[in-house]
């Protein structure tokens, strides 16, 4: 929403005292309602993100290693392959875990497939996007904009991104609300208590150690 409506640039413009009158052509952005969202990764986070997108009457395409029948049934999402998603989506939102197969999941080839009016958003893991390729794509107009909460070599950011008006960058804060941070702490504490009392923790990743 921030990228598509150019909120950061407009905020800076206004704070710098440049706003003198309303111009109907000033800071024209991209519509969200009714557009197509391409969801890369339909796990729990991707699913909850899609629920919010549905409120804007967005058509939801998704790609993943396997189909998620819940997201199809409840939100009408359509399972497609990576190439179709990139070709058709107005917004591409990344929600995949980092692994050897997802490093540079989005690079030069992928940007060349995307609409030149599209926006890409990364809140999952920085290396999923090849940042140098992102710079090239933005310079060539292969995509319209980008929203980045994570970075390939975090906290170092590709220098050219810092000066691009069509890129919104924030310091890894996608889960930074008081409520979410509190819940994260409570979940961690609950898992610790269960381990110490001999119970099975709810959020164990390496479940084989419990056998």
TATAHU-V633431 format. One record per residue. N is the residue number from 1. RES is the residue in three letters. PHI is phi in degrees with one decimal (none if undefined). PSI is psi as a letter, one per 30 degrees, with the letter a starting at -180 (none if undefined). OMEGA is omega in whole degrees, 0 to 359 (999 if undefined). Layout:
n->N res->RES phi->PHI psi->PSI omega->OMEGA
n->N res->RES phi->PHI psi->PSI omega->OMEGA
This chain:
n->1 res->UNK phi->none psi->e omega->181
n->2 res->UNK phi->-67.2 psi->e omega->179
n->3 res->UNK phi->-67.5 psi->e omega->186
n->4 res->UNK phi->-65.2 psi->e omega->180
n->5 res->UNK phi->-100.2 psi->g omega->175
n->6 res->UNK phi->55.5 psi->h omega->187
n->7 res->UNK phi->-63.9 psi->e omega->183
n->8 res->UNK phi->-63.5 psi->e omega->180
n->9 res->UNK phi->-63.5 psi->e omega->180
n->10 res->UNK phi->-68.0 psi->e omega->177
n->11 res->UNK phi->-62.5 psi->e omega->180
n->12 res->UNK phi->-62.7 psi->e omega->178
n->13 res->UNK phi->-56.7 psi->e omega->183
n->14 res->UNK phi->-70.4 psi->e omega->180
n->15 res->UNK phi->-63.4 psi->e omega->181
n->16 res->UNK phi->-80.7 psi->g omega->176
n->17 res->UNK phi->79.6 psi->g omega->183
n->18 res->UNK phi->-85.2 psi->f omega->182
n->19 res->UNK phi->-78.8 psi->j omega->180
n->20 res->UNK phi->-118.4 psi->e omega->178
n->21 res->UNK phi->-159.1 psi->l omega->181
n->22 res->UNK phi->-81.2 psi->k omega->179
n->23 res->UNK phi->-112.4 psi->k omega->183
n->24 res->UNK phi->-62.8 psi->f omega->179
n->25 res->UNK phi->-103.0 psi->g omega->185
n->26 res->UNK phi->-81.4 psi->k omega->177
n->27 res->UNK phi->52.3 psi->h omega->177
n->28 res->UNK phi->-65.6 psi->k omega->181
n->29 res->UNK phi->-120.2 psi->a omega->182
n->30 res->UNK phi->-114.5 psi->k omega->177
n->31 res->UNK phi->-72.2 psi->k omega->177
n->32 res->UNK phi->-104.9 psi->e omega->183
n->33 res->UNK phi->-57.1 psi->k omega->176
n->34 res->UNK phi->81.2 psi->f omega->180
n->35 res->UNK phi->-85.2 psi->l omega->183
n->36 res->UNK phi->-101.5 psi->k omega->176
n->37 res->UNK phi->-98.6 psi->k omega->173
n->38 res->UNK phi->-102.4 psi->j omega->184
n->39 res->UNK phi->-99.3 psi->j omega->179
n->40 res->UNK phi->-98.1 psi->j omega->186
n->41 res->UNK phi->103.3 psi->j omega->183
n->42 res->UNK phi->-117.6 psi->h omega->174
n->43 res->UNK phi->-78.0 psi->a omega->184
n->44 res->UNK phi->-62.2 psi->e omega->181
n->45 res->UNK phi->-68.4 psi->e omega->179
n->46 res->UNK phi->-59.7 psi->e omega->179
n->47 res->UNK phi->-61.7 psi->e omega->181
n->48 res->UNK phi->-67.4 psi->e omega->175
n->49 res->UNK phi->-64.6 psi->e omega->180
n->50 res->UNK phi->-62.5 psi->e omega->178
n->51 res->UNK phi->-60.5 psi->e omega->179
n->52 res->UNK phi->-68.4 psi->e omega->180
n->53 res->UNK phi->-64.0 psi->e omega->181
n->54 res->UNK phi->-62.2 psi->f omega->178
n->55 res->UNK phi->-64.0 psi->f omega->178
n->56 res->UNK phi->-98.2 psi->g omega->178
n->57 res->UNK phi->57.1 psi->h omega->180
n->58 res->UNK phi->-83.3 psi->k omega->169
n->59 res->UNK phi->-78.2 psi->k omega->186
n->60 res->UNK phi->-112.4 psi->j omega->170
n->61 res->UNK phi->-104.8 psi->k omega->177
n->62 res->UNK phi->-143.2 psi->l omega->174
n->63 res->UNK phi->-133.7 psi->k omega->181
n->64 res->UNK phi->-162.6 psi->l omega->179
n->65 res->UNK phi->-65.0 psi->f omega->177
n->66 res->UNK phi->-145.1 psi->l omega->182
n->67 res->UNK phi->-70.7 psi->k omega->176
n->68 res->UNK phi->-113.5 psi->j omega->185
n->69 res->UNK phi->-67.2 psi->f omega->179
n->70 res->UNK phi->-65.6 psi->e omega->181
n->71 res->UNK phi->-69.4 psi->f omega->177
n->72 res->UNK phi->-70.9 psi->e omega->183
n->73 res->UNK phi->-70.9 psi->e omega->186
n->74 res->UNK phi->-83.2 psi->e omega->186
n->75 res->UNK phi->-119.6 psi->f omega->179
n->76 res->UNK phi->70.8 psi->g omega->180
n->77 res->UNK phi->-67.4 psi->k omega->183
n->78 res->UNK phi->-113.7 psi->k omega->180
n->79 res->UNK phi->-80.8 psi->k omega->180
n->80 res->UNK phi->-138.0 psi->l omega->176
n->81 res->UNK phi->-82.7 psi->l omega->186
n->82 res->UNK phi->-57.3 psi->e omega->185
n->83 res->UNK phi->-65.7 psi->e omega->179
n->84 res->UNK phi->-63.5 psi->e omega->179
n->85 res->UNK phi->-58.1 psi->e omega->182
n->86 res->UNK phi->-66.2 psi->e omega->180
n->87 res->UNK phi->-70.8 psi->e omega->190
n->88 res->UNK phi->-101.0 psi->f omega->187
n->89 res->UNK phi->-76.0 psi->k omega->172
n->90 res->UNK phi->-85.9 psi->f omega->177
n->91 res->UNK phi->-130.0 psi->k omega->176
n->92 res->UNK phi->-113.3 psi->j omega->182
n->93 res->UNK phi->-117.8 psi->k omega->187
n->94 res->UNK phi->-97.4 psi->k omega->182
n->95 res->UNK phi->-142.9 psi->h omega->181
n->96 res->UNK phi->-114.1 psi->l omega->176
n->97 res->UNK phi->-74.0 psi->l omega->178
n->98 res->UNK phi->-77.8 psi->k omega->179
n->99 res->UNK phi->-161.3 psi->l omega->178
n->100 res->UNK phi->-53.7 psi->e omega->182
n->101 res->UNK phi->-79.7 psi->f omega->181
n->102 res->UNK phi->-107.7 psi->f omega->174
n->103 res->UNK phi->-66.1 psi->k omega->184
n->104 res->UNK phi->56.5 psi->h omega->174
n->105 res->UNK phi->-56.9 psi->e omega->175
n->106 res->UNK phi->-114.3 psi->j omega->179
n->107 res->UNK phi->-141.8 psi->a omega->187
n->108 res->UNK phi->-55.3 psi->e omega->182
n->109 res->UNK phi->-59.6 psi->e omega->182
n->110 res->UNK phi->-66.0 psi->e omega->179
n->111 res->UNK phi->-63.9 psi->e omega->180
n->112 res->UNK phi->-67.7 psi->f omega->180
n->113 res->UNK phi->-82.7 psi->e omega->187
n->114 res->UNK phi->-67.9 psi->l omega->175
n->115 res->UNK phi->-64.7 psi->k omega->177
n->116 res->UNK phi->-73.9 psi->f omega->176
n->117 res->UNK phi->-102.9 psi->g omega->187
n->118 res->UNK phi->-88.1 psi->l omega->179
n->119 res->UNK phi->-124.3 psi->k omega->177
n->120 res->UNK phi->-111.2 psi->k omega->182
n->121 res->UNK phi->-127.5 psi->k omega->179
n->122 res->UNK phi->-122.8 psi->j omega->175
n->123 res->UNK phi->-122.0 psi->g omega->185
n->124 res->UNK phi->-97.7 psi->d omega->181
n->125 res->UNK phi->-153.7 psi->k omega->186
n->126 res->UNK phi->-53.8 psi->e omega->185
n->127 res->UNK phi->-65.8 psi->f omega->177
n->128 res->UNK phi->-63.5 psi->f omega->176
n->129 res->UNK phi->-106.7 psi->k omega->171
n->130 res->UNK phi->-75.3 psi->j omega->187
n->131 res->UNK phi->-64.2 psi->e omega->178
n->132 res->UNK phi->-65.3 psi->e omega->176
n->133 res->UNK phi->-66.1 psi->e omega->178
n->134 res->UNK phi->-62.2 psi->e omega->178
n->135 res->UNK phi->-58.3 psi->e omega->180
n->136 res->UNK phi->-61.0 psi->e omega->181
n->137 res->UNK phi->-64.9 psi->e omega->178
n->138 res->UNK phi->-67.6 psi->e omega->179
n->139 res->UNK phi->-65.1 psi->e omega->182
n->140 res->UNK phi->-83.2 psi->f omega->181
n->141 res->UNK phi->74.9 psi->g omega->178
n->142 res->UNK phi->-71.9 psi->f omega->172
n->143 res->UNK phi->-133.8 psi->l omega->186
n->144 res->UNK phi->-89.4 psi->e omega->183
n->145 res->UNK phi->-170.5 psi->l omega->181
n->146 res->UNK phi->-147.7 psi->k omega->173
n->147 res->UNK phi->-123.6 psi->k omega->187
n->148 res->UNK phi->-124.2 psi->k omega->174
n->149 res->UNK phi->-105.1 psi->f omega->182
n->150 res->UNK phi->-134.7 psi->l omega->188
n->151 res->UNK phi->-137.9 psi->l omega->187
n->152 res->UNK phi->-59.6 psi->e omega->181
n->153 res->UNK phi->-121.9 psi->h omega->185
n->154 res->UNK phi->-51.3 psi->k omega->10
n->155 res->UNK phi->-90.4 psi->g omega->177
n->156 res->UNK phi->-72.2 psi->k omega->182
n->157 res->UNK phi->-119.7 psi->k omega->176
n->158 res->UNK phi->-51.3 psi->j omega->189
n->159 res->UNK phi->-52.5 psi->e omega->184
n->160 res->UNK phi->-65.6 psi->f omega->179
n->161 res->UNK phi->-64.4 psi->f omega->183
n->162 res->UNK phi->-65.6 psi->f omega->184
n->163 res->UNK phi->-109.5 psi->g omega->182
n->164 res->UNK phi->-95.1 psi->k omega->184
n->165 res->UNK phi->-69.3 psi->f omega->184
n->166 res->UNK phi->-98.9 psi->g omega->176
n->167 res->UNK phi->-124.7 psi->k omega->174
n->168 res->UNK phi->-107.4 psi->k omega->181
n->169 res->UNK phi->-124.7 psi->k omega->178
n->170 res->UNK phi->-134.1 psi->l omega->190
n->171 res->UNK phi->-85.6 psi->i omega->173
n->172 res->UNK phi->56.7 psi->h omega->185
n->173 res->UNK phi->-121.5 psi->g omega->185
n->174 res->UNK phi->-62.3 psi->f omega->178
n->175 res->UNK phi->-107.4 psi->g omega->187
n->176 res->UNK phi->-87.3 psi->i omega->167
n->177 res->UNK phi->-122.2 psi->l omega->181
n->178 res->UNK phi->-61.1 psi->e omega->181
n->179 res->UNK phi->-67.1 psi->e omega->182
n->180 res->UNK phi->-66.7 psi->e omega->179
n->181 res->UNK phi->-62.0 psi->e omega->177
n->182 res->UNK phi->-63.2 psi->e omega->180
n->183 res->UNK phi->-64.5 psi->e omega->177
n->184 res->UNK phi->-60.8 psi->e omega->179
n->185 res->UNK phi->-65.3 psi->e omega->179
n->186 res->UNK phi->-65.6 psi->e omega->178
n->187 res->UNK phi->-64.0 psi->e omega->179
n->188 res->UNK phi->-60.8 psi->e omega->180
n->189 res->UNK phi->-63.4 psi->e omega->180
n->190 res->UNK phi->-62.5 psi->e omega->178
n->191 res->UNK phi->-64.3 psi->e omega->179
n->192 res->UNK phi->-62.3 psi->e omega->180
n->193 res->UNK phi->-60.6 psi->e omega->181
n->194 res->UNK phi->-65.5 psi->e omega->178
n->195 res->UNK phi->-64.1 psi->e omega->183
n->196 res->UNK phi->-68.8 psi->f omega->179
n->197 res->UNK phi->-100.9 psi->g omega->176
n->198 res->UNK phi->81.2 psi->g omega->178
n->199 res->UNK phi->-91.7 psi->l omega->178
n->200 res->UNK phi->-83.1 psi->k omega->179
n->201 res->UNK phi->-67.9 psi->k omega->183
n->202 res->UNK phi->-72.5 psi->f omega->188
n->203 res->UNK phi->-119.9 psi->h omega->180
n->204 res->UNK phi->-84.6 psi->k omega->180
n->205 res->UNK phi->-82.5 psi->e omega->181
n->206 res->UNK phi->-94.5 psi->i omega->187
n->207 res->UNK phi->-63.6 psi->f omega->180
n->208 res->UNK phi->-62.5 psi->f omega->181
n->209 res->UNK phi->-72.6 psi->f omega->183
n->210 res->UNK phi->-89.7 psi->f omega->182
n->211 res->UNK phi->-73.3 psi->none omega->999
